[in-house]
């Protein structure tokens, strides 16, 4: 007998958190791979069907970007360093 798959899990973002995620994507600081990794981490942290707040998402984005900065193109990394204070402080 095959086990039934788990129902789809959804993350709800506060509007401000969703805006931050979209901004970082639009600025090309994060891509689909980053979004997938961050949302997977949020789901594992049992943030399923609960609203993800701005501060929590901002912290997780900052951690991910810091850990993956070496993978950015030099121009992307320079732009991120210039904008870091406005995005994460």
N, C-alpha and C positions, 0 to 999 in steps of 0.2 A: 504494500500500500504506500503510495506517495503522500508525504505530508503536504498539507495545504500551505501555500505561501502566505506570509504575513500580509495583512492589509497594508496598503500604501501609507507611508508616514509623511506627514506634512509639517512644515515649519511655517509659522506665522511670524512676520517681522513687524515691529512697530514702524509706523510710517517713516520716522527719522532714520531708523536702521536700514530700511529698504532703500531710502535715498542715498545713504552712505555706500551701500553695496553697489548701487547703480552708478554712482559717481566714480568709484574706484574702477569699475569695469569700463566705463566710458573713457576714463583717462588712461586705460590700458595698463593699470598697475596690477590688476588681477584678470585672469581669464577663466574659462569654463572649468579648467582643471582645479584652479584655486577655489572657485565657488563650490565645486563638488567636494573638495577636501574639507573645507570649512563647514559646510552644511552636514557632511557625514559626521564630523566631530561633534557638532551640536546635537545631532540625533543620538549619538552614542552617549552624550551627557544627559540623556533623557529629556531633551527639550522638544519632545514630540507633542504635537497639538497644543503647544504652549507658545505664547508670544515671546520672541527673542527681542530683548531690549537693545537700545542703542549702545549703551556702555559695554554690555557683554559682547556684542558683535564687533565693536571698535577694538576691544582688547584682543579678540581672536584674530581679527584682520591684521592688527599690528604684529602679533606673534608670527603669523604666517608670512607676512612680508619680510620681517626681520630674518626669519629662518631661510627664506628663498631669495634674498636679495642678490646673491651671487649668480642666480640664474637669469637675472634681468640683463637686457642689453645695457651697455654703458650709459646711453642717453636716457633710458628709462630709470635707471638707478639714480642718475643725477637729478632728474625731475622729481623723483620720489623723495630724495633727501631735501630738496628745496621746499617741497610741500608738506613734509612730515609734521612740522609744528602746527600747521593749520588743520591737518587731518586728525592728529592724534593727541593733541594737548588741549 
